[in-house]
């Protein structure tokens, strides 16, 4: 594998910790009598998991696609536009996870 893998692994470990802290904060605020408290807890947890896994997937995809794009651009500089499109598509995974998390929280 490449030497960048340890850096990616650090990011992959940091994101779930941050999402877990967000889920704990959401559970602390979930005491409002809007819905069944058990349902609200699981909704916040599932939203945190959806957002966290989306960001982890995007991080791994951007690391892989970005490295390949830089290699392609070093050989053919005119490949910049295509490489930028592929990196943008990889970042879209994080947005999809965020949208799913917002949809879950909108139903609570």
JODASUL-V385988 format. One record per residue. PSI is psi in degrees with one decimal (none if undefined). NEAR is the number of other C-alpha atoms within 8 Angstrom. Layout:
BEGIN
{{PSI | NEAR} {PSI | NEAR}}
END
This chain:
BEGIN
{{178.4 | 3} {170.4 | 4} {-11.9 | 5} {-11.7 | 6} {-41.4 | 8} {-36.6 | 7} {-39.8 | 7} {-38.2 | 11} {-35.4 | 8} {-42.2 | 8} {-40.5 | 10} {-26.4 | 10} {-29.4 | 8} {-38.9 | 8} {-47.1 | 11} {-32.0 | 11} {-42.4 | 8} {-41.0 | 8} {-35.6 | 12} {-39.5 | 9} {-38.7 | 8} {-38.1 | 9} {-38.6 | 11} {-39.3 | 8} {-38.1 | 8} {-37.6 | 10} {-34.6 | 11} {-32.8 | 7} {-4.7 | 7} {9.5 | 9} {-4.1 | 7} {139.4 | 7} {42.1 | 6} {-46.5 | 5} {-173.7 | 8} {125.2 | 7} {-32.3 | 10} {-38.7 | 6} {-40.2 | 9} {-41.6 | 12} {-47.6 | 11} {-31.2 | 8} {-44.2 | 11} {-38.7 | 13} {-43.8 | 9} {-34.5 | 10} {-40.3 | 13} {-39.0 | 13} {-42.2 | 10} {-45.3 | 12} {-42.2 | 14} {-45.8 | 12} {-32.7 | 10} {-41.2 | 14} {-37.9 | 12} {-45.6 | 12} {-41.2 | 10} {-38.9 | 13} {-43.6 | 12} {-41.5 | 9} {-42.8 | 10} {-37.3 | 11} {-42.9 | 9} {-49.4 | 8} {-38.2 | 11} {-41.1 | 10} {-42.0 | 8} {-37.1 | 8} {-41.0 | 11} {-37.6 | 9} {-40.5 | 8} {-38.9 | 10} {-25.4 | 12} {-28.4 | 7} {-39.3 | 6} {98.9 | 7} {-21.4 | 8} {-2.1 | 6} {6.9 | 9} {-44.9 | 9} {-43.9 | 7} {-41.0 | 7} {-40.6 | 12} {-37.6 | 9} {-43.5 | 8} {-38.0 | 9} {-38.4 | 11} {-38.5 | 8} {-37.6 | 8} {-36.1 | 11} {-19.9 | 12} {-23.8 | 9} {-39.0 | 12} {-38.7 | 13} {-39.3 | 9} {-42.7 | 9} {-39.2 | 14} {-39.5 | 11} {-42.8 | 8} {-41.3 | 11} {-41.5 | 13} {-38.9 | 9} {-40.3 | 8} {-45.7 | 12} {-25.2 | 10} {-20.2 | 6} {-10.9 | 5} {none | 9}}
END
